[in-house]
Amino acid sequence: MAEDAPPAWCVRLTAPAGTLPLVELALEQLGGAVVTDHRPAGEAVPVAVYLADAPARARVVALLAQAGLADPEVTIEALPDTDWVAESQRALPAIQVGPFYVHSAHVDTPPPPASLPLLIDANAAFGTGRHESTRGCLLALAALAESRRFRRPLDMGCGSGILAIAMAKLWGVSVLAVDNDEKAVGVAAENARLNGVAALVEVRHGDSYRCAEVGRGEPFDLIVENILAEAICALAPGVIRHMAPEGIAVFSGLLAGQAAEVLAAHAPLRLKRQWRLGDWVTLVVGR
């Protein structure tokens, strides 16, 4: 960080045994780098989130409540710039996910030949590509690209924009990306510019499927939602209403045990394929 940059911040807590997957996913919505201390199964796990700006304690507590933690003991502290740089770079190495080479700006190693590079820095928006839910989506998109070309994709709850950018690079088509967080919208638009697809990725702020651009852009032949299971179920009517007759939907951000609930909410859509990474599952559904 430059000397005139705002101080870096860290959120620290301990995740009780068995809650780590949901805690990690909830805290990724803050942006930044989520770092966990590996412990044997059954033990509580220390968790740290490194951020460029101080998060509101109320938002941290609310996110942890979504993960099932009531009255968590949370510490929010300022850190020297050097700590933030070292921790964020350690926590966010370049990774290969199918054809996608996901990397931060500090990585100067050239992408492997024939890969699709995705430049995504830790920022104030969910989706750096490291979490199993996002990796599952990238793998699902890559598999879909092997047999089908989509012409009108939608990334609902786009966060950092990583999935919208991936779709634009896979198919070279216009992608609508929607988020209800204004900060995420700004991050996603900037990421699209940095990845050279600003002309293809239309980022809009709106309340899910009530966003005006969704109605004007339908029907969508590919809809992606990488959010929590409860929200995916709540948005099911919008998916069915705005999906093209031969459309496909990709759902992620859910634990394996929540798959049946998500599928039931989207009847008559049927499961086509799924990916399981650790405790997390990505579903591909269609008519």
Phi and psi in degrees as GROMACS dihedral restraints (atoms count N, CA, C in turn):
[ dihedral_restraints ]
;  ai    aj    ak    al  type     phi  dphi    fc
    3     4     5     6     1   -72.5    20    10
    4     5     6     7     1   161.5    20    10
    6     7     8     9     1   -65.3    20    10
    7     8     9    10     1   -28.1    20    10
    9    10    11    12     1   -91.3    20    10
   10    11    12    13     1     7.1    20    10
   12    13    14    15     1   -73.5    20    10
   13    14    15    16     1   153.7    20    10
   15    16    17    18     1   -64.5    20    10
   16    17    18    19     1   155.5    20    10
   18    19    20    21     1   -63.9    20    10
   19    20    21    22     1   151.5    20    10
   21    22    23    24     1   -84.9    20    10
   22    23    24    25     1   156.5    20    10
   24    25    26    27     1  -131.4    20    10
   25    26    27    28     1   157.1    20    10
   27    28    29    30     1  -135.8    20    10
   28    29    30    31     1   133.0    20    10
   30    31    32    33     1  -103.1    20    10
   31    32    33    34     1   125.6    20    10
   33    34    35    36     1  -123.2    20    10
   34    35    36    37     1   142.3    20    10
   36    37    38    39     1  -162.6    20    10
   37    38    39    40     1   174.9    20    10
   39    40    41    42     1  -119.1    20    10
   40    41    42    43     1   124.4    20    10
   42    43    44    45     1   -87.6    20    10
   43    44    45    46     1   123.0    20    10
   45    46    47    48     1   -59.7    20    10
   46    47    48    49     1   155.4    20    10
   48    49    50    51     1   -53.4    20    10
   49    50    51    52     1   133.2    20    10
   51    52    53    54     1    89.2    20    10
   52    53    54    55     1    -8.8    20    10
   54    55    56    57     1  -102.8    20    10
   55    56    57    58     1    -6.0    20    10
   57    58    59    60     1   -55.9    20    10
   58    59    60    61     1   -45.6    20    10
   60    61    62    63     1   -56.4    20    10
   61    62    63    64     1   -46.4    20    10
   63    64    65    66     1   -69.8    20    10
   64    65    66    67     1   -35.9    20    10
   66    67    68    69     1   -63.9    20    10
   67    68    69    70     1   -44.7    20    10
   69    70    71    72     1   -60.6    20    10
   70    71    72    73     1   -46.1    20    10
   72    73    74    75     1   -65.0    20    10
   73    74    75    76     1   -41.0    20    10
   75    76    77    78     1   -62.8    20    10
   76    77    78    79     1   -44.9    20    10
   78    79    80    81     1   -72.4    20    10
   79    80    81    82     1   -24.9    20    10
   81    82    83    84     1   -62.5    20    10
   82    83    84    85     1   -20.9    20    10
   84    85    86    87     1   -69.6    20    10
   85    86    87    88     1   -13.1    20    10
   87    88    89    90     1   -77.9    20    10
   88    89    90    91     1   -16.8    20    10
   90    91    92    93     1    82.4    20    10
   91    92    93    94     1  -176.8    20    10
   93    94    95    96     1    82.3    20    10
   94    95    96    97     1  -167.8    20    10
   96    97    98    99     1  -109.0    20    10
   97    98    99   100     1   122.3    20    10
   99   100   101   102     1   -94.5    20    10
  100   101   102   103     1   121.5    20    10
  102   103   104   105     1  -120.0    20    10
  103   104   105   106     1   126.9    20    10
  105   106   107   108     1  -119.1    20    10
  106   107   108   109     1   150.0    20    10
  108   109   110   111     1   -94.9    20    10
  109   110   111   112     1   118.5    20    10
  111   112   113   114     1   -66.9    20    10
  112   113   114   115     1   128.7    20    10
  114   115   116   117     1  -134.3    20    10
  115   116   117   118     1   158.1    20    10
  117   118   119   120     1   -59.1    20    10
  118   119   120   121     1   151.4    20    10
  120   121   122   123     1   -55.8    20    10
  121   122   123   124     1   137.8    20    10
  123   124   125   126     1    96.2    20    10
  124   125   126   127     1    -8.8    20    10
  126   127   128   129     1  -101.2    20    10
  127   128   129   130     1   151.9    20    10
  129   130   131   132     1   -66.6    20    10
  130   131   132   133     1   149.8    20    10
  132   133   134   135     1  -123.5    20    10
  133   134   135   136     1   123.3    20    10
  135   136   137   138     1   -66.2    20    10
  136   137   138   139     1   137.2    20    10
  138   139   140   141     1  -129.2    20    10
  139   140   141   142     1   138.0    20    10
  141   142   143   144     1  -131.6    20    10
  142   143   144   145     1   141.3    20    10
  144   145   146   147     1  -122.3    20    10
  145   146   147   148     1   121.9    20    10
  147   148   149   150     1   -99.9    20    10
  148   149   150   151     1   124.7    20    10
  150   151   152   153     1  -130.6    20    10
  151   152   153   154     1   152.7    20    10
  153   154   155   156     1   -76.5    20    10
  154   155   156   157     1   -31.0    20    10
  156   157   158   159     1  -124.7    20    10
  157   158   159   160     1   153.3    20    10
  159   160   161   162     1   -69.7    20    10
  160   161   162   163     1   125.6    20    10
  162   163   164   165     1   -81.7    20    10
  163   164   165   166     1   154.2    20    10
  165   166   167   168     1   -71.4    20    10
  166   167   168   169     1   129.8    20    10
  168   169   170   171     1   -57.5    20    10
  169   170   171   172     1   -38.2    20    10
  171   172   173   174     1   -61.0    20    10
  172   173   174   175     1   -36.8    20    10
  174   175   176   177     1   -70.5    20    10
  175   176   177   178     1   -40.1    20    10
  177   178   179   180     1   -60.3    20    10
  178   179   180   181     1   -46.0    20    10
  180   181   182   183     1   -63.6    20    10
  181   182   183   184     1   -40.5    20    10
  183   184   185   186     1   -64.7    20    10
  184   185   186   187     1   -40.7    20    10
  186   187   188   189     1   -65.5    20    10
  187   188   189   190     1   -41.1    20    10
  189   190   191   192     1   -67.7    20    10
  190   191   192   193     1   -29.8    20    10
  192   193   194   195     1   -64.5    20    10
  193   194   195   196     1   -35.4    20    10
  195   196   197   198     1   -62.1    20    10
  196   197   198   199     1   -29.4    20    10
  198   199   200   201     1   -87.4    20    10
  199   200   201   202     1     2.3    20    10
  201   202   203   204     1    93.2    20    10
  202   203   204   205     1    10.7    20    10
  204   205   206   207     1   -99.8    20    10
  205   206   207   208     1   112.5    20    10
  207   208   209   210     1   -96.9    20    10
  208   209   210   211     1   134.7    20    10
  210   211   212   213     1    51.3    20    10
  211   212   213   214     1    53.7    20    10
  213   214   215   216     1   -73.2    20    10
  214   215   216   217     1   149.9    20    10
  216   217   218   219     1   -86.3    20    10
  217   218   219   220     1   109.4    20    10
  219   220   221   222     1  -121.6    20    10
  220   221   222   223     1   133.9    20    10
  222   223   224   225     1  -113.0    20    10
  223   224   225   226     1   130.3    20    10
  225   226   227   228     1  -119.7    20    10
  226   227   228   229     1   118.0    20    10
  228   229   230   231     1  -137.5    20    10
  229   230   231   232     1   149.9    20    10
  231   232   233   234     1   -78.7    20    10
  232   233   234   235     1   146.0    20    10
  234   235   236   237     1  -127.1    20    10
  235   236   237   238     1   153.7    20    10
  237   238   239   240     1   -61.4    20    10
  238   239   240   241     1   151.5    20    10
  240   241   242   243     1   -55.3    20    10
  241   242   243   244     1   -39.6    20    10
  243   244   245   246     1   -62.9    20    10
  244   245   246   247     1   -34.6    20    10
  246   247   248   249     1   -63.2    20    10
  247   248   249   250     1   -43.7    20    10
  249   250   251   252     1   -62.8    20    10
  250   251   252   253     1   -46.1    20    10
  252   253   254   255     1   -61.6    20    10
  253   254   255   256     1   -47.9    20    10
  255   256   257   258     1   -63.7    20    10
  256   257   258   259     1   -45.0    20    10
  258   259   260   261     1   -69.8    20    10
  259   260   261   262     1   -41.2    20    10
  261   262   263   264     1   -66.1    20    10
  262   263   264   265     1   -38.1    20    10
  264   265   266   267     1   -71.8    20    10
  265   266   267   268     1   -36.9    20    10
  267   268   269   270     1   -66.3    20    10
  268   269   270   271     1   -38.0    20    10
  270   271   272   273     1   -81.8    20    10
  271   272   273   274     1   -16.7    20    10
  273   274   275   276     1  -124.4    20    10
  274   275   276   277     1    63.5    20    10
  276   277   278   279     1   -72.9    20    10
  277   278   279   280     1   162.8    20    10
  279   280   281   282     1   -65.6    20    10
  280   281   282   283     1   142.3    20    10
  282   283   284   285     1  -134.5    20    10
  283   284   285   286     1   153.0    20    10
  285   286   287   288     1  -105.5    20    10
  286   287   288   289     1   122.7    20    10
  288   289   290   291     1  -123.7    20    10
  289   290   291   292     1    99.5    20    10
  291   292   293   294     1    59.6    20    10
  292   293   294   295     1  -128.4    20    10
  294   295   296   297     1   -82.1    20    10
  295   296   297   298     1    -5.3    20    10
  297   298   299   300     1   -91.3    20    10
  298   299   300   301     1   133.2    20    10
  300   301   302   303     1  -108.2    20    10
  301   302   303   304     1   100.6    20    10
  303   304   305   306     1   -92.6    20    10
  304   305   306   307     1   124.0    20    10
  306   307   308   309     1  -147.5    20    10
  307   308   309   310     1   159.1    20    10
  309   310   311   312     1   -95.7    20    10
  310   311   312   313     1   170.6    20    10
  312   313   314   315     1   -64.9    20    10
  313   314   315   316     1   -26.1    20    10
  315   316   317   318     1   -75.4    20    10
  316   317   318   319     1   -12.8    20    10
  318   319   320   321     1   -81.1    20    10
  319   320   321   322     1   118.6    20    10
  321   322   323   324     1  -105.9    20    10
  322   323   324   325     1     4.3    20    10
  324   325   326   327     1   -73.8    20    10
  325   326   327   328     1   130.3    20    10
  327   328   329   330     1   -61.5    20    10
  328   329   330   331     1   144.5    20    10
  330   331   332   333     1   -61.8    20    10
  331   332   333   334     1   149.1    20    10
  333   334   335   336     1   -58.7    20    10
  334   335   336   337     1   150.3    20    10
  336   337   338   339     1   -56.2    20    10
  337   338   339   340     1   140.5    20    10
  339   340   341   342     1    70.5    20    10
  340   341   342   343     1     6.4    20    10
  342   343   344   345     1   -86.3    20    10
  343   344   345   346     1   163.7    20    10
  345   346   347   348     1  -106.4    20    10
  346   347   348   349     1   104.4    20    10
  348   349   350   351     1   -73.6    20    10
  349   350   351   352     1   138.6    20    10
  351   352   353   354     1  -124.7    20    10
  352   353   354   355     1   109.7    20    10
  354   355   356   357     1   -89.2    20    10
  355   356   357   358     1   107.1    20    10
  357   358   359   360     1  -134.8    20    10
  358   359   360   361     1   110.3    20    10
  360   361   362   363     1   -88.8    20    10
  361   362   363   364     1   155.3    20    10
  363   364   365   366     1   -61.1    20    10
  364   365   366   367     1   130.4    20    10
  366   367   368   369     1  -155.9    20    10
  367   368   369   370     1  -172.4    20    10
  369   370   371   372     1   -83.9    20    10
  370   371   372   373     1    49.6    20    10
  372   373   374   375     1  -156.4    20    10
  373   374   375   376     1   146.9    20    10
  375   376   377   378     1   -73.0    20    10
  376   377   378   379     1   138.4    20    10
  378   379   380   381     1   114.0    20    10
  379   380   381   382     1    81.6    20    10
  381   382   383   384     1  -102.1    20    10
  382   383   384   385     1    -4.3    20    10
  384   385   386   387     1    92.4    20    10
  385   386   387   388     1    -7.4    20    10
  387   388   389   390     1   -88.0    20    10
  388   389   390   391     1   -26.7    20    10
  390   391   392   393     1   -73.2    20    10
  391   392   393   394     1   148.5    20    10
  393   394   395   396     1   -57.0    20    10
  394   395   396   397     1   -33.2    20    10
  396   397   398   399     1   -65.6    20    10
  397   398   399   400     1   -43.6    20    10
  399   400   401   402     1   -71.8    20    10
  400   401   402   403     1   -39.8    20    10
  402   403   404   405     1   -62.0    20    10
  403   404   405   406     1   -39.2    20    10
  405   406   407   408     1   -61.2    20    10
  406   407   408   409     1   -40.6    20    10
  408   409   410   411     1   -63.1    20    10
  409   410   411   412     1   -43.7    20    10
  411   412   413   414     1   -63.0    20    10
  412   413   414   415     1   -40.3    20    10
  414   415   416   417     1   -65.7    20    10
  415   416   417   418     1   -39.6    20    10
  417   418   419   420     1   -65.2    20    10
  418   419   420   421     1   -42.7    20    10
  420   421   422   423     1   -63.0    20    10
  421   422   423   424     1   -42.6    20    10
  423   424   425   426     1   -62.4    20    10
  424   425   426   427     1   -40.2    20    10
  426   427   428   429     1   -67.0    20    10
  427   428   429   430     1   -40.4    20    10
  429   430   431   432     1   -62.7    20    10
  430   431   432   433     1   -36.4    20    10
  432   433   434   435     1   -66.4    20    10
  433   434   435   436     1   -19.7    20    10
  435   436   437   438     1   -70.6    20    10
  436   437   438   439     1   -23.5    20    10
  438   439   440   441     1  -129.0    20    10
  439   440   441   442     1    -3.0    20    10
  441   442   443   444     1  -151.4    20    10
  442   443   444   445     1   148.3    20    10
  444   445   446   447     1  -112.6    20    10
  445   446   447   448     1   123.3    20    10
  447   448   449   450     1   -98.4    20    10
  448   449   450   451     1   146.6    20    10
  450   451   452   453     1  -114.1    20    10
  451   452   453   454     1   -19.6    20    10
  453   454   455   456     1  -143.7    20    10
  454   455   456   457     1    80.1    20    10
  456   457   458   459     1   -86.8    20    10
  457   458   459   460     1   155.3    20    10
  459   460   461   462     1  -130.9    20    10
  460   461   462   463     1   130.3    20    10
  462   463   464   465     1  -108.5    20    10
  463   464   465   466     1   101.1    20    10
  465   466   467   468     1   -93.7    20    10
  466   467   468   469     1   121.5    20    10
  468   469   470   471     1    78.5    20    10
  469   470   471   472     1    55.5    20    10
  471   472   473   474     1   -71.5    20    10
  472   473   474   475     1   -20.9    20    10
  474   475   476   477     1    56.3    20    10
  475   476   477   478     1  -123.1    20    10
  477   478   479   480     1   -70.5    20    10
  478   479   480   481     1   -13.3    20    10
  480   481   482   483     1    89.1    20    10
  481   482   483   484     1     5.9    20    10
  483   484   485   486     1   -59.1    20    10
  484   485   486   487     1   -39.8    20    10
  486   487   488   489     1   -75.8    20    10
  487   488   489   490     1   -36.2    20    10
  489   490   491   492     1   -62.8    20    10
  490   491   492   493     1   -42.0    20    10
  492   493   494   495     1   -63.9    20    10
  493   494   495   496     1   -42.3    20    10
  495   496   497   498     1   -60.7    20    10
  496   497   498   499     1   -42.4    20    10
  498   499   500   501     1   -66.6    20    10
  499   500   501   502     1   -39.6    20    10
  501   502   503   504     1   -63.0    20    10
  502   503   504   505     1   -38.4    20    10
  504   505   506   507     1   -74.7    20    10
  505   506   507   508     1   -33.8    20    10
  507   508   509   510     1   -67.3    20    10
  508   509   510   511     1   -45.5    20    10
  510   511   512   513     1  -114.3    20    10
  511   512   513   514     1    -7.6    20    10
  513   514   515   516     1    62.1    20    10
  514   515   516   517     1    35.0    20    10
  516   517   518   519     1  -122.5    20    10
  517   518   519   520     1   165.8    20    10
  519   520   521   522     1   -70.8    20    10
  520   521   522   523     1   135.8    20    10
  522   523   524   525     1  -124.3    20    10
  523   524   525   526     1   132.5    20    10
  525   526   527   528     1   -93.8    20    10
  526   527   528   529     1   127.5    20    10
  528   529   530   531     1  -120.7    20    10
  529   530   531   532     1   125.8    20    10
  531   532   533   534     1  -125.7    20    10
  532   533   534   535     1   138.5    20    10
  534   535   536   537     1  -147.2    20    10
  535   536   537   538     1   149.1    20    10
  537   538   539   540     1   -90.4    20    10
  538   539   540   541     1     2.5    20    10
  540   541   542   543     1  -104.9    20    10
  541   542   543   544     1   115.4    20    10
  543   544   545   546     1   -61.4    20    10
  544   545   546   547     1   -35.6    20    10
  546   547   548   549     1   -65.7    20    10
  547   548   549   550     1   -41.4    20    10
  549   550   551   552     1   -61.7    20    10
  550   551   552   553     1   -39.1    20    10
  552   553   554   555     1   -59.8    20    10
  553   554   555   556     1   -43.7    20    10
  555   556   557   558     1   -64.8    20    10
  556   557   558   559     1   -41.0    20    10
  558   559   560   561     1   -64.1    20    10
  559   560   561   562     1   -45.1    20    10
  561   562   563   564     1   -63.0    20    10
  562   563   564   565     1   -41.4    20    10
  564   565   566   567     1   -63.7    20    10
  565   566   567   568     1   -40.8    20    10
  567   568   569   570     1   -67.6    20    10
  568   569   570   571     1   -39.7    20    10
  570   571   572   573     1   -63.9    20    10
  571   572   573   574     1   -37.8    20    10
  573   574   575   576     1   -62.1    20    10
  574   575   576   577     1   -40.4    20    10
  576   577   578   579     1   -64.7    20    10
  577   578   579   580     1   -45.1    20    10
  579   580   581   582     1   -64.5    20    10
  580   581   582   583     1   -27.1    20    10
  582   583   584   585     1   -93.9    20    10
  583   584   585   586     1     5.5    20    10
  585   586   587   588     1    75.3    20    10
  586   587   588   589     1    20.3    20    10
  588   589   590   591     1  -125.3    20    10
  589   590   591   592     1    26.7    20    10
  591   592   593   594     1   -60.2    20    10
  592   593   594   595     1   -31.4    20    10
  594   595   596   597     1   -73.4    20    10
  595   596   597   598     1   -17.4    20    10
  597   598   599   600     1  -103.1    20    10
  598   599   600   601     1   -27.3    20    10
  600   601   602   603     1  -100.6    20    10
  601   602   603   604     1   112.6    20    10
  603   604   605   606     1   -96.5    20    10
  604   605   606   607     1   110.4    20    10
  606   607   608   609     1  -101.0    20    10
  607   608   609   610     1   128.7    20    10
  609   610   611   612     1  -133.3    20    10
  610   611   612   613     1   144.3    20    10
  612   613   614   615     1   -91.0    20    10
  613   614   615   616     1   127.6    20    10
  615   616   617   618     1  -172.7    20    10
  616   617   618   619     1   169.8    20    10
  618   619   620   621     1   -91.5    20    10
  619   620   621   622     1    81.6    20    10
  621   622   623   624     1    47.8    20    10
  622   623   624   625     1  -127.1    20    10
  624   625   626   627     1   -76.7    20    10
  625   626   627   628     1    -2.8    20    10
  627   628   629   630     1   -85.2    20    10
  628   629   630   631     1    -4.7    20    10
  630   631   632   633     1   -60.8    20    10
  631   632   633   634     1   131.1    20    10
  633   634   635   636     1   -58.6    20    10
  634   635   636   637     1   -36.7    20    10
  636   637   638   639     1   -66.3    20    10
  637   638   639   640     1   -26.4    20    10
  639   640   641   642     1   -65.6    20    10
  640   641   642   643     1   -46.4    20    10
  642   643   644   645     1   -63.3    20    10
  643   644   645   646     1   -37.4    20    10
  645   646   647   648     1   -75.3    20    10
  646   647   648   649     1   -23.7    20    10
  648   649   650   651     1   -97.3    20    10
  649   650   651   652     1    -8.3    20    10
  651   652   653   654     1   -68.5    20    10
  652   653   654   655     1   164.1    20    10
  654   655   656   657     1   -82.1    20    10
  655   656   657   658     1   153.7    20    10
  657   658   659   660     1  -102.6    20    10
  658   659   660   661     1   130.8    20    10
  660   661   662   663     1   -87.9    20    10
  661   662   663   664     1    -6.8    20    10
  663   664   665   666     1  -147.5    20    10
  664   665   666   667     1   122.8    20    10
  666   667   668   669     1  -122.7    20    10
  667   668   669   670     1   130.1    20    10
  669   670   671   672     1  -120.3    20    10
  670   671   672   673     1   131.0    20    10
  672   673   674   675     1  -130.5    20    10
  673   674   675   676     1   110.3    20    10
  675   676   677   678     1  -111.3    20    10
  676   677   678   679     1    76.0    20    10
  678   679   680   681     1  -136.7    20    10
  679   680   681   682     1  -170.4    20    10
  681   682   683   684     1   -78.7    20    10
  682   683   684   685     1   155.6    20    10
  684   685   686   687     1   -57.4    20    10
  685   686   687   688     1   -41.6    20    10
  687   688   689   690     1   -59.9    20    10
  688   689   690   691     1   -43.8    20    10
  690   691   692   693     1   -68.3    20    10
  691   692   693   694     1   -37.8    20    10
  693   694   695   696     1   -60.3    20    10
  694   695   696   697     1   -44.4    20    10
  696   697   698   699     1   -63.7    20    10
  697   698   699   700     1   -41.5    20    10
  699   700   701   702     1   -64.3    20    10
  700   701   702   703     1   -30.3    20    10
  702   703   704   705     1   -90.2    20    10
  703   704   705   706     1     2.5    20    10
  705   706   707   708     1   -54.2    20    10
  706   707   708   709     1   -44.2    20    10
  708   709   710   711     1   -58.5    20    10
  709   710   711   712     1   -35.9    20    10
  711   712   713   714     1   -66.9    20    10
  712   713   714   715     1   -39.4    20    10
  714   715   716   717     1   -60.6    20    10
  715   716   717   718     1   -51.0    20    10
  717   718   719   720     1   -64.9    20    10
  718   719   720   721     1   -36.2    20    10
  720   721   722   723     1   -71.8    20    10
  721   722   723   724     1   -36.3    20    10
  723   724   725   726     1  -102.3    20    10
  724   725   726   727     1    -1.4    20    10
  726   727   728   729     1   -83.8    20    10
  727   728   729   730     1   140.1    20    10
  729   730   731   732     1   -64.8    20    10
  730   731   732   733     1   156.2    20    10
  732   733   734   735     1   -52.9    20    10
  733   734   735   736     1   -37.4    20    10
  735   736   737   738     1  -104.4    20    10
  736   737   738   739     1    25.9    20    10
  738   739   740   741     1   -75.8    20    10
  739   740   741   742     1   166.7    20    10
  741   742   743   744     1  -127.8    20    10
  742   743   744   745     1   144.7    20    10
  744   745   746   747     1  -125.0    20    10
  745   746   747   748     1   142.7    20    10
  747   748   749   750     1  -118.7    20    10
  748   749   750   751     1   122.4    20    10
  750   751   752   753     1  -117.2    20    10
  751   752   753   754     1   133.9    20    10
  753   754   755   756     1  -148.7    20    10
  754   755   756   757     1   173.8    20    10
  756   757   758   759     1    94.1    20    10
  757   758   759   760     1    18.1    20    10
  759   760   761   762     1  -125.7    20    10
  760   761   762   763     1   147.6    20    10
  762   763   764   765     1   -76.6    20    10
  763   764   765   766     1   157.9    20    10
  765   766   767   768     1   -56.5    20    10
  766   767   768   769     1   -36.6    20    10
  768   769   770   771     1   -70.5    20    10
  769   770   771   772     1   -10.3    20    10
  771   772   773   774     1   -98.2    20    10
  772   773   774   775     1    -2.3    20    10
  774   775   776   777     1   -62.1    20    10
  775   776   777   778     1   -43.9    20    10
  777   778   779   780     1   -61.0    20    10
  778   779   780   781     1   -40.5    20    10
  780   781   782   783     1   -63.3    20    10
  781   782   783   784     1   -43.5    20    10
  783   784   785   786     1   -65.7    20    10
  784   785   786   787     1   -43.0    20    10
  786   787   788   789     1   -64.3    20    10
  787   788   789   790     1   -41.2    20    10
  789   790   791   792     1   -62.9    20    10
  790   791   792   793     1   -37.4    20    10
  792   793   794   795     1   -67.2    20    10
  793   794   795   796     1   -23.0    20    10
  795   796   797   798     1  -105.8    20    10
  796   797   798   799     1    14.0    20    10
  798   799   800   801     1   -57.1    20    10
  799   800   801   802     1   136.2    20    10
  801   802   803   804     1   -95.1    20    10
  802   803   804   805     1    16.2    20    10
  804   805   806   807     1   -65.6    20    10
  805   806   807   808     1   146.1    20    10
  807   808   809   810     1  -120.3    20    10
  808   809   810   811     1   150.4    20    10
  810   811   812   813     1   -68.3    20    10
  811   812   813   814     1   127.7    20    10
  813   814   815   816     1  -101.7    20    10
  814   815   816   817     1   -39.5    20    10
  816   817   818   819     1  -165.5    20    10
  817   818   819   820     1   158.0    20    10
  819   820   821   822     1  -146.6    20    10
  820   821   822   823     1   153.4    20    10
  822   823   824   825     1  -121.7    20    10
  823   824   825   826     1   135.9    20    10
  825   826   827   828     1  -119.4    20    10
  826   827   828   829     1   123.5    20    10
  828   829   830   831     1  -123.7    20    10
  829   830   831   832     1   107.2    20    10
  831   832   833   834     1    63.2    20    10
  832   833   834   835     1  -127.5    20    10
  834   835   836   837     1   -84.8    20    10
  835   836   837   838     1    -4.9    20    10
  837   838   839   840     1  -104.5    20    10
  838   839   840   841     1   148.7    20    10
  840   841   842   843     1  -130.4    20    10
  841   842   843   844     1   142.5    20    10
  843   844   845   846     1  -116.0    20    10
  844   845   846   847     1   129.4    20    10
  846   847   848   849     1  -110.4    20    10
  847   848   849   850     1   138.0    20    10
  849   850   851   852     1  -114.6    20    10
  850   851   852   853     1   120.7    20    10
  852   853   854   855     1  -126.8    20    10
  853   854   855   856     1   160.3    20    10
  855   856   857   858     1  -163.4    20    10
  856   857   858   859     1   177.3    20    10
